[in-house]
Amino acid sequence: MSESFGRPPPALQFLRGLAGERHGPVWSFMVLWALVMLVPLVGLVVWSFLTIKGFRVSFDPNVDAYLNLFESGRWSVTVRTLRIAATVTAIELLLALPFALWLAKGTRSNAVRAMTLALLTVPFFLSVAARTIVWRAVLGTKGFVNSALMWLGLIDEPLDWLLFSEFAVHLGLIGPYFPTMVFPIFLAAVMIDDDLLQASRDLGGRSIHTLLHVIIPLVMPGIIAGIVFTFVPMLGADVIPALLGGGHAHLLGNSVHSLLTALNYPVASAMATVILVAMVALLFVLRLLMLRLGGFGEVFEGLRR
């Protein structure tokens, strides 16, 4: 009894043991990560070089799936997906950056901050289809927007491009992916020491100078994390384009789903591989940007203080 007095809890002892054993847990994690993440990705790439004849798989490597991807015009779906995802990510950044800065530094009320964060997490508990279907009643030819514009006399007939178009897909994607952009920027902004902001003001720096030369560099890791967490999942979105695109703005997720339904696994794998290469290129560019800005070292140093 006397020996156990003053000892840390067993859970804390376990965590300290993991921290002290450097090689064992690291290799275990790497093996687990390889099995869970790398093996499916490698299988995806391998599938893109195979063909299906009848219901049997031919293991003779070829590039027929990639040729089919370009000859059939399906490459345009990939380009459209990248374009829409990049556009919506840029819009999310423009909206989320000032909002996250206000939430982290602008408001001094913990109750307001807690309530806002709670409201941002509510959409994660709701079905994407249930949240998206509401836009049909808002953007339809007899919806709220068209009815209001006609009542105000701004238009003579309903605007049919509000729904079942790329505009509707853009608008539908903004809401669900807004929290994924806000949270990383908010976490980075919260870690900024208020003394740095006060020092900038004391040295005669205007608000715009403080923003550009103090705040933006410090929240850049959060910005890059928000771009990754927003852009990458958007590449696989299928529910929102299906409900709001009306067949006019299918994205990669819709095309892959239709190819899998038709048992055309090689072409579906080829489309996913092209997106995978684009994601790796994006991460490489972001890594170069972070190395130029000094990496994430400042963030981890701040966590230790």
Disulfide bonds with the S-S distance in Angstrom:
none
